[in-house]
């Protein structure tokens, strides 16, 4: 096993223990939003601190950033960087909906080399090493090989804010649903991408485009055989007026053809 992967696994499992302990304590007060925000911030701080300590113990010279500090990637592009997302799916956690995760991505010389995504509720560990494939709990994963739109399950990350493209997106949903596709908005982008890599979900639509949520999941998807494309079939992009889709190359070609036929994007 890659030594940095071993440390990343140790770190996410330790962080997962903290998340689960606080999840089970049920300290949320539904009527008090501010108290909930403070509580969740404290959990995330403790989780991030614990993960960082484990990493720094083995790699004291490496840079550790959380997802909000991704802008610092440019300044540290020559260093080995660990991007930690200590809790993806905060609203699910608060609502006691068991669908959230912790992720770590290791970036070496501006390339993502290692990805670990951990679901502490199900004890599912998704890992990927660049060029060595992706795994779920130690078993090799491959993306779905579905080649039809009917009965396809698609996870979708909706835009946070309404903008000029929003009506086009909703028209696209209606058209694709008419082909027999099933859409899911789960509240955890990172876990959605891990599920696509494992073949549990056939495709992922990202309209929100937060690159910090995409780093760990992107490597998982690619190493499982996925293609990441924009909605026209071109290379992925990160501009705020478009989106990305992630699936098998065969399905990406199929879905982008239908999107072009709609002439909506």
Residue frames relative to the residue before (quaternion, step in Angstrom):
aa qw qx qy qz dx dy dz
X 1.0000 0.0000 0.0000 0.0000 0.00 0.00 0.00
X 0.5507 -0.6030 0.4661 0.3403 3.56 -1.05 0.80
X 0.5077 -0.6882 0.4103 0.3168 3.66 -0.69 0.98
X 0.6641 0.4858 -0.3215 0.4686 3.62 0.98 -0.72
X 0.6005 0.5427 -0.3574 0.4660 3.59 1.12 -0.59
X 0.6286 0.5452 -0.3253 0.4493 3.55 1.00 -0.82
X 0.6715 0.4798 -0.2902 0.4845 3.59 0.96 -0.87
X 0.6355 0.5337 -0.3278 0.4515 3.59 1.00 -0.82
X 0.6452 0.5112 -0.3170 0.4711 3.59 0.99 -0.81
X 0.6442 0.5185 -0.3184 0.4635 3.55 0.94 -0.90
X 0.6742 0.5145 -0.2895 0.4437 3.57 0.97 -0.90
X 0.6964 0.4613 -0.3001 0.4606 3.62 0.82 -0.90
X 0.6269 0.5239 -0.3540 0.4552 3.60 1.04 -0.62
X 0.6448 0.5035 -0.3215 0.4768 3.58 1.01 -0.79
X 0.6526 0.4986 -0.3075 0.4806 3.56 1.01 -0.82
X 0.6269 0.5511 -0.3272 0.4429 3.57 1.05 -0.76
X 0.6039 0.5580 -0.3518 0.4475 3.58 1.09 -0.68
X 0.6504 0.5083 -0.3109 0.4712 3.58 1.01 -0.83
X 0.6440 0.5291 -0.3176 0.4521 3.56 0.95 -0.91
X 0.6909 0.4884 -0.2814 0.4528 3.57 0.84 -0.98
X 0.6201 0.5479 -0.3460 0.4422 3.59 0.97 -0.80
X 0.7188 0.4296 -0.2480 0.4871 3.56 0.94 -0.87
X 0.5829 0.5636 -0.3652 0.4574 3.58 1.16 -0.53
X 0.7001 0.4750 -0.2630 0.4637 3.56 0.95 -0.90
X 0.6116 0.5875 -0.3546 0.3938 3.58 1.15 -0.55
X 0.1891 -0.8338 0.4991 0.1408 3.60 1.27 -0.45
X 0.2328 0.8065 -0.5071 0.1955 3.57 0.78 1.06
X 0.4758 0.6921 -0.4414 0.3158 3.59 1.22 0.06
X 0.2049 -0.7374 0.6329 0.1167 3.52 -1.12 0.82
X 0.4190 -0.7646 0.4266 0.2407 3.56 -0.28 1.28
X 0.7149 0.4659 -0.2594 0.4523 3.55 1.00 -0.78
X 0.7202 0.4223 -0.2417 0.4946 3.60 1.17 -0.38
X 0.2192 -0.8223 0.5163 0.0960 3.56 0.06 1.33
X 0.6616 0.5263 -0.3145 0.4317 3.58 0.93 -0.88
X 0.6463 0.5076 -0.3191 0.4720 3.58 0.97 -0.82
X 0.6325 0.5331 -0.3249 0.4585 3.56 1.05 -0.77
X 0.6401 0.5301 -0.3194 0.4553 3.57 1.02 -0.83
X 0.6550 0.5036 -0.3040 0.4743 3.56 0.98 -0.88
X 0.6471 0.5321 -0.3099 0.4496 3.55 0.96 -0.92
X 0.6941 0.4703 -0.2807 0.4672 3.58 0.85 -0.96
X 0.6197 0.5366 -0.3433 0.4585 3.60 1.07 -0.71
X 0.6530 0.5155 -0.3095 0.4605 3.55 0.98 -0.84
X 0.6358 0.5216 -0.3244 0.4673 3.58 0.99 -0.82
X 0.6863 0.4885 -0.2834 0.4583 3.56 0.88 -0.98
X 0.6286 0.5272 -0.3353 0.4632 3.58 1.03 -0.76
X 0.6733 0.4921 -0.2978 0.4645 3.58 0.89 -0.93
X 0.6477 0.5186 -0.3128 0.4623 3.58 1.00 -0.83
X 0.6668 0.5021 -0.2940 0.4657 3.57 0.89 -0.98
X 0.6513 0.5227 -0.3095 0.4548 3.58 0.96 -0.89
X 0.6593 0.5090 -0.3030 0.4630 3.58 0.94 -0.88
X 0.6576 0.5020 -0.3014 0.4740 3.57 0.94 -0.91
X 0.6624 0.5206 -0.3029 0.4455 3.58 0.91 -0.93
X 0.6450 0.5290 -0.3224 0.4474 3.58 0.97 -0.83
X 0.6491 0.5115 -0.3196 0.4636 3.59 0.98 -0.81
X 0.6614 0.5012 -0.3037 0.4681 3.58 0.96 -0.89
X 0.7056 0.4804 -0.2742 0.4429 3.58 0.80 -1.03
X 0.5703 0.5920 -0.3897 0.4152 3.56 1.14 -0.51
X 0.7446 0.3653 -0.2039 0.5201 3.58 1.05 -0.77
X 0.7986 0.1575 -0.0551 0.5782 3.57 1.10 -0.73
X 0.0971 -0.8615 0.4966 0.0427 3.59 0.48 1.19
X 0.7113 0.4617 -0.2652 0.4589 3.61 1.12 -0.50
X 0.5405 0.6218 -0.4089 0.3926 3.57 1.24 -0.03
X 0.4375 -0.6799 0.5274 0.2612 3.57 -1.21 0.58
X 0.1105 -0.7832 0.6100 0.0484 3.57 -0.94 0.92
X 0.0107 -0.7956 0.6042 -0.0437 3.57 -0.77 1.09
X 0.3327 -0.6772 0.5916 0.2841 3.55 -1.20 0.41
X 0.7266 -0.4785 0.2561 0.4214 3.58 -1.21 0.33
X 0.6314 0.5439 -0.3389 0.4367 3.60 1.15 -0.52
X 0.6852 0.4762 -0.2722 0.4792 3.58 1.25 -0.37
X 0.2903 0.8006 -0.4917 0.1815 3.58 1.22 0.31
X 0.5563 0.6146 -0.3970 0.3940 3.60 1.13 -0.53
X 0.6307 0.5433 -0.3304 0.4448 3.59 1.21 -0.46
X 0.4316 0.7105 -0.4547 0.3198 3.59 1.28 -0.10
X 0.6365 0.5528 -0.3286 0.4259 3.56 0.98 -0.89
X 0.6885 0.4839 -0.2812 0.4612 3.57 0.94 -0.89
X 0.7679 0.3511 -0.1720 0.5075 3.57 1.13 -0.64
X 0.2739 0.8291 -0.4663 0.1420 3.58 1.22 0.35
X 0.6669 0.4887 -0.3126 0.4675 3.61 1.16 -0.38
X 0.6262 0.5280 -0.3291 0.4698 3.59 1.29 -0.16
X 0.4841 -0.5759 0.5404 0.3767 3.55 -1.34 0.10
X 0.0953 -0.8285 0.5515 -0.0197 3.55 -0.63 1.20
X 0.1908 -0.7485 0.6270 0.1014 3.52 -1.03 0.89
X 0.1439 -0.7765 0.6096 0.0683 3.59 -0.70 1.11
X 0.1053 -0.8153 0.5694 0.0050 3.56 -0.57 1.21
X 0.0676 -0.7393 0.6689 0.0382 3.55 -0.91 1.00
X 0.2459 -0.8522 0.4476 0.1141 3.52 0.04 1.36
X 0.7986 -0.0432 -0.0029 0.6003 3.61 1.19 -0.29
X 0.0316 -0.7800 0.6247 -0.0193 3.54 -0.42 1.24
X 0.7272 0.3170 -0.2774 0.5419 3.55 -0.55 1.22
X 0.0999 0.8493 -0.5113 0.0857 3.56 1.02 0.85
X 0.6656 0.5050 -0.3173 0.4485 3.60 0.89 -0.87
X 0.6108 0.5332 -0.3471 0.4714 3.58 1.07 -0.68
X 0.6382 0.5346 -0.3151 0.4556 3.55 1.00 -0.91
X 0.6727 0.5032 -0.2929 0.4565 3.58 0.88 -0.96
X 0.7243 0.4358 -0.2331 0.4808 3.57 0.99 -0.88
X 0.4257 -0.7138 0.4438 0.3352 3.55 1.33 -0.02
X 0.3937 0.6636 -0.5127 0.3766 3.53 1.07 0.85
X 0.3305 -0.8259 0.4220 0.1749 3.62 -0.28 1.22
X 0.5121 0.5999 -0.4592 0.4087 3.57 0.53 1.17
X 0.4353 0.6397 -0.5115 0.3738 3.56 0.02 1.35
X 0.1116 -0.8166 0.5653 0.0343 3.59 -1.18 0.29
X 0.3417 -0.6590 0.6196 0.2550 3.50 -1.46 0.04
X 0.0239 -0.8150 0.5783 0.0271 3.59 -1.00 0.68
X 0.1031 -0.7502 0.6497 0.0667 3.53 -1.29 0.56
X 0.0454 -0.7604 0.6471 0.0317 3.55 -1.02 0.86
X 0.2025 -0.7700 0.5955 0.1073 3.58 -0.95 0.90
X 0.1165 -0.8064 0.5796 0.0150 3.55 -0.66 1.18
X 0.0522 -0.7927 0.6069 -0.0231 3.56 -0.72 1.15
X 0.8370 -0.0782 0.0006 0.5416 3.56 -0.68 1.17
X 0.7203 -0.4889 0.2255 0.4374 3.52 0.89 1.10
X 0.6469 0.4601 -0.3328 0.5089 3.61 1.24 0.33
X 0.4088 -0.6964 0.5312 0.2563 3.58 -0.93 0.88
X 0.1428 -0.8362 0.5289 0.0267 3.55 -0.47 1.23
X 0.8057 0.1286 -0.0298 0.5775 3.59 1.07 -0.74
X 0.0200 -0.7815 0.6236 0.0015 3.55 -1.09 0.78
X 0.0065 0.7694 -0.6385 0.0163 3.54 -1.01 0.90
X 0.0174 -0.7708 0.6363 -0.0260 3.57 -0.87 1.03
X 0.0553 -0.8289 0.5561 -0.0240 3.56 -0.69 1.11
X 0.1820 -0.7493 0.6317 0.0797 3.54 -0.88 1.08
X 0.2465 -0.8258 0.4857 0.1463 3.62 -0.14 1.21
X 0.5746 0.5826 -0.3878 0.4243 3.60 1.18 -0.39
X 0.7840 0.3042 -0.1440 0.5217 3.58 0.82 -1.03
X 0.3550 -0.7410 0.4794 0.3082 3.58 1.32 -0.20
X 0.3569 0.7164 -0.5046 0.3238 3.57 1.05 0.85
X 0.0949 -0.7961 0.5974 0.0152 3.55 -0.80 1.08
X 0.1041 -0.7873 0.6075 0.0147 3.56 -0.56 1.24
X 0.0199 0.8108 -0.5833 0.0439 3.59 -0.75 1.00
X 0.0118 0.7791 -0.6268 -0.0051 3.54 -1.25 0.49
X 0.0909 -0.7455 0.6580 0.0548 3.53 -1.15 0.77
X 0.5406 -0.6522 0.4165 0.3301 3.57 -0.78 1.01
X 0.8305 0.1833 -0.1699 0.4978 3.54 -0.82 1.08
X 0.7230 0.4202 -0.2390 0.4936 3.59 1.27 -0.13
X 0.6045 -0.5963 0.3492 0.3963 3.59 1.23 0.21
X 0.4218 -0.6757 0.5459 0.2598 3.54 -1.39 0.04
X 0.1392 -0.7997 0.5821 0.0476 3.54 -1.18 0.62
X 0.1682 -0.7240 0.6547 0.1376 3.51 -1.36 0.42
X 0.8352 -0.1150 0.0125 0.5376 3.55 -0.56 1.25
X 0.7607 -0.4158 0.1925 0.4598 3.54 0.97 0.94
X 0.6699 0.4618 -0.2997 0.4982 3.59 1.27 -0.07
X 0.5545 -0.6399 0.4269 0.3174 3.56 -0.94 0.93
X 0.1716 -0.7854 0.5879 0.0896 3.58 -0.98 0.84
X 0.0877 -0.7528 0.6493 0.0636 3.51 -1.28 0.57
X 0.5321 -0.6290 0.4611 0.3295 3.54 -1.11 0.69
X 0.6720 -0.4940 0.3696 0.4095 3.56 -1.29 0.33
X 0.2670 -0.7665 0.5615 0.1613 3.57 -1.09 0.69
X 0.2464 0.7965 -0.5144 0.2006 3.57 1.21 0.50
X 0.1139 -0.8202 0.5596 0.0333 3.57 -0.95 0.85
X 0.6605 0.4231 -0.3239 0.5291 3.54 1.18 0.64
X 0.5156 -0.6454 0.4603 0.3252 3.58 -1.13 0.56
X 0.6214 0.5701 -0.3480 0.4096 3.57 1.07 -0.68
X 0.8393 0.1299 -0.1545 0.5048 3.54 -1.02 0.97
X 0.4216 0.6914 -0.4769 0.3417 3.58 1.19 0.47
X 0.2449 -0.7569 0.5884 0.1445 3.58 -0.96 0.87
X 0.0508 -0.8129 0.5790 -0.0359 3.55 -0.66 1.18
X 0.2506 -0.7325 0.6132 0.1572 3.59 -0.86 0.96
X 0.0958 -0.8134 0.5733 0.0212 3.57 -0.95 0.83
X 0.2001 -0.7433 0.6299 0.1031 3.54 -1.06 0.89
X 0.2477 -0.8257 0.4941 0.1127 3.55 -0.15 1.32
X 0.5729 -0.5859 0.4325 0.3761 3.61 -1.16 0.50
X 0.5059 -0.6632 0.4634 0.2992 3.56 -1.06 0.79
X 0.8020 0.2114 -0.0813 0.5527 3.53 1.03 -0.79
X 0.4936 -0.6398 0.5005 0.3106 3.54 -1.12 0.67
X 0.0845 0.7805 -0.6171 0.0537 3.58 -0.91 0.91
X 0.7882 -0.3897 0.2009 0.4319 3.56 -1.29 0.07
X 0.6796 0.4908 -0.2944 0.4590 3.60 1.16 -0.46
X 0.4641 0.7328 -0.4297 0.2510 3.59 1.21 -0.36
X 0.6579 0.5075 -0.3240 0.4523 3.60 0.88 -0.87
X 0.6228 0.5359 -0.3348 0.4613 3.59 1.09 -0.71
X 0.6282 0.5369 -0.3348 0.4527 3.56 1.03 -0.80
X 0.6864 0.4839 -0.2921 0.4576 3.58 0.87 -0.92
X 0.6145 0.5204 -0.3430 0.4836 3.57 1.09 -0.63
X 0.6265 0.5337 -0.3269 0.4645 3.55 1.06 -0.76
X 0.6143 0.5467 -0.3417 0.4550 3.59 0.98 -0.85
X 0.6759 0.5117 -0.3003 0.4372 3.55 0.79 -1.05
X 0.6643 0.5067 -0.3029 0.4585 3.56 0.96 -0.88
X 0.6975 0.4739 -0.2794 0.4592 3.57 0.86 -0.93
X 0.6051 0.5454 -0.3528 0.4603 3.58 1.08 -0.66
X 0.6251 0.5494 -0.3347 0.4420 3.57 1.08 -0.72
X 0.6379 0.5079 -0.3265 0.4780 3.60 1.23 -0.38
X 0.6033 -0.5910 0.3454 0.4091 3.59 1.28 -0.08
X 0.4402 0.6911 -0.4615 0.3400 3.58 1.22 0.40
X 0.2596 -0.7555 0.5835 0.1459 3.56 -1.16 0.66
X 0.1841 -0.8042 0.5596 0.0795 3.59 -0.71 1.09
X 0.0851 -0.7761 0.6244 0.0249 3.54 -1.15 0.80
X 0.0961 -0.7524 0.6485 0.0639 3.56 -0.96 0.89
X 0.1328 -0.8770 0.4604 0.0353 3.56 0.04 1.32
X 0.4787 -0.6842 0.4358 0.3359 3.59 1.14 -0.50
X 0.7423 0.2870 -0.2214 0.5636 3.60 1.24 0.14
X 0.2989 -0.7925 0.5114 0.1448 3.56 -0.15 1.33
X 0.6689 0.5189 -0.3091 0.4333 3.58 0.85 -0.96
X 0.6817 0.4700 -0.2898 0.4800 3.58 0.91 -0.89
X 0.5812 0.5671 -0.3711 0.4505 3.60 1.10 -0.62
X 0.6799 0.4861 -0.2901 0.4661 3.58 0.89 -0.93
X 0.6197 0.5263 -0.3389 0.4734 3.58 1.07 -0.69
X 0.6515 0.5148 -0.3045 0.4667 3.57 1.04 -0.79
X 0.6124 0.5228 -0.3463 0.4814 3.59 1.09 -0.67
X 0.6510 0.5184 -0.3098 0.4598 3.58 0.96 -0.88
X 0.7229 0.4318 -0.2366 0.4848 3.58 1.06 -0.75
X 0.5214 -0.6618 0.4008 0.3600 3.60 1.28 -0.04
X 0.4525 0.6875 -0.4532 0.3423 3.59 1.24 0.20
X 0.7380 0.1794 -0.1120 0.6408 3.56 1.25 -0.61
X 0.4645 -0.7241 0.4440 0.2507 3.56 -0.94 0.89
X 0.8147 -0.0068 0.0692 0.5757 3.58 0.99 -0.77
X 0.1848 -0.7687 0.6015 0.1149 3.56 -1.21 0.53
X 0.1620 -0.7620 0.6232 0.0688 3.56 -0.88 1.04
X 0.0557 -0.8001 0.5971 0.0132 3.58 -0.76 1.01
X 0.0744 -0.8016 0.5932 0.0015 3.55 -0.49 1.28
X 0.6207 0.5914 -0.3293 0.3956 3.57 1.21 -0.43
X 0.1228 -0.8720 0.4664 0.0831 3.54 1.21 -0.66
X 0.2874 0.6960 -0.5941 0.2830 3.54 0.45 1.27
X 0.3474 -0.7825 0.4709 0.2125 3.62 -0.14 1.24
X 0.6035 0.5776 -0.3637 0.4122 3.59 1.07 -0.65
X 0.6671 0.4754 -0.3016 0.4878 3.59 1.16 -0.55
X 0.6766 0.5534 -0.2592 0.4109 3.54 1.22 -0.48
X 0.5371 0.6893 -0.3957 0.2826 3.58 1.12 -0.59
X 0.7282 0.4201 -0.2552 0.4776 3.60 0.66 -1.07
X 0.6884 0.5019 -0.2851 0.4393 3.57 0.91 -0.90
X 0.5959 0.5981 -0.3586 0.3982 3.56 1.09 -0.71
X 0.6747 0.4789 -0.3007 0.4744 3.60 0.89 -0.89
X 0.6107 0.5508 -0.3489 0.4493 3.59 0.99 -0.81
X 0.6845 0.5009 -0.2861 0.4458 3.55 0.87 -1.02
X 0.6866 0.4928 -0.2953 0.4455 3.57 0.83 -0.97
X 0.6905 0.4855 -0.2877 0.4525 3.57 0.93 -0.86
X 0.6547 0.4764 -0.3211 0.4913 3.60 1.24 -0.23
X 0.6503 -0.5391 0.3060 0.4391 3.58 1.30 0.05
X 0.4652 0.6964 -0.4345 0.3314 3.58 1.26 0.13
X 0.2688 -0.6930 0.6400 0.1949 3.49 -1.39 0.38
X 0.1954 -0.7573 0.6118 0.1181 3.58 -1.01 0.84
X 0.0301 0.8247 -0.5519 0.1201 3.53 -0.55 1.25
X 0.4517 -0.5962 0.5470 0.3758 3.54 -1.29 0.12
X 0.7035 -0.5050 0.2978 0.4016 3.59 -1.23 0.13
X 0.6472 0.4865 -0.3360 0.4812 3.59 1.23 0.00
X 0.5989 -0.5767 0.3558 0.4267 3.57 1.29 -0.07
X 0.5353 0.6220 -0.4014 0.4069 3.57 1.30 0.08
X 0.7321 -0.3875 0.3010 0.4725 3.54 -1.30 -0.19
X 0.6385 -0.5220 0.4004 0.3994 3.54 -1.24 0.54
X 0.0606 -0.7887 0.6110 0.0309 3.54 -1.16 0.59
X 0.3005 -0.7708 0.5420 0.1477 3.51 -1.20 0.48
X 0.3922 0.6925 -0.5300 0.2927 3.60 0.96 0.68
X 0.5923 -0.6566 0.3580 0.2997 3.51 -1.06 0.85
X 0.6787 0.5044 -0.2998 0.4416 3.62 1.19 -0.21
X 0.7244 0.3295 -0.2478 0.5525 3.58 1.20 0.17
X 0.3104 -0.7520 0.5453 0.2020 3.54 -1.21 -0.36
X 0.4017 -0.6866 0.5487 0.2571 3.50 -1.36 -0.05
X 0.1086 -0.7497 0.6414 0.1214 3.52 -1.28 0.37
X 0.1762 -0.7881 0.5880 0.0443 3.53 -1.09 0.84
X 0.3165 0.7200 -0.5672 0.2443 3.56 -0.71 1.06
X 0.7037 -0.3907 0.3344 0.4903 3.57 -1.27 -0.25
X 0.6322 -0.5499 0.3711 0.4003 3.63 -1.07 0.58
X 0.6375 0.5405 -0.3248 0.4426 3.58 1.01 -0.82
X 0.7055 0.4477 -0.2732 0.4767 3.57 0.90 -0.91
X 0.5877 0.5625 -0.3712 0.4476 3.61 1.08 -0.65
X 0.6502 0.5052 -0.3184 0.4698 3.60 0.94 -0.85
X 0.6615 0.5210 -0.3016 0.4473 3.57 0.96 -0.91
X 0.7238 0.4482 -0.2603 0.4555 3.58 0.79 -1.01
X 0.6530 0.5040 -0.3355 0.4549 3.62 0.97 -0.69
X 0.5852 0.5543 -0.3729 0.4595 3.59 1.14 -0.54
X 0.6713 0.4895 -0.2940 0.4726 3.58 0.96 -0.89
X 0.6338 0.5263 -0.3315 0.4598 3.58 1.03 -0.77
X 0.6524 0.5050 -0.3141 0.4697 3.59 0.97 -0.81
X 0.6184 0.5468 -0.3349 0.4544 3.56 1.10 -0.71
X 0.6349 0.5329 -0.3203 0.4587 3.54 1.13 -0.73
X 0.1696 -0.8252 0.5139 0.1615 3.57 1.20 -0.64
X 0.4219 0.7298 -0.4332 0.3190 3.53 1.04 0.83
X 0.7558 0.3699 -0.2088 0.4983 3.60 1.12 -0.52
